[in-house]
Amino acid sequence: MKMISNTEVIRTAMSSGKQSPRGQFSAKRKAWLAAFTVSALFWVAVIFLVLKYW
């Protein structure tokens, strides 16, 4: 019978099992990039509307 350490238990419990930490970083980076892009496009549209009706 193999004994497992506390760090192995914690690492197993906290990981999703599907993605490595590098994959999670990549997903978070893509999510932030998408949020920033949508925000930038929104403000560009607001600026164009303000200039159009000014």
N, C-alpha and C positions, 0 to 999 in steps of 0.2 A: 504494500500500500504506500503510495507516494504522498508525502506531506507537501502542502502548498503554503507559501508564505502569505502574510497579510497583504503585501503589495500586489501579489498576483490576483488575490480575491478582489481587491479594490479596482485594479485595472480591468478585470473581467466584468465587474458589475457596472462600471462607468462607461465602458465602450459599447457602442451600438452593435458591434459585430459585423456590420456591413461595410463600414468605411474606416480607413486608417486615419490617424490624426492628420496626416498630410491631406487626405481627401476631404476631411471636415474643414480644414483651413481653406482649401480651394473652393468649397461650396459657400463658405461664409464670405469669401472674397468676391465671388460672383454675385451673391445676394446684395452685398453693399454696392458693388458696381452698378447693378441693375437699379437699385433704389436711387443712387446718385444720378444716373442717366435720366430716369423718369422725372426726378425733381428738376433737373436742368431743363429738360424739354418743357415742363410745365411753366417755368419762369420765363423761358424764351417766348412761349405763346402769350403769356401775360404782358410782356414787354411789347410784342407786336400789336396786341389789342389796344394797349394804352396809346401807342404811337398812331394807330389807325384812327382812333376817335378823338385825338387831341387836336 
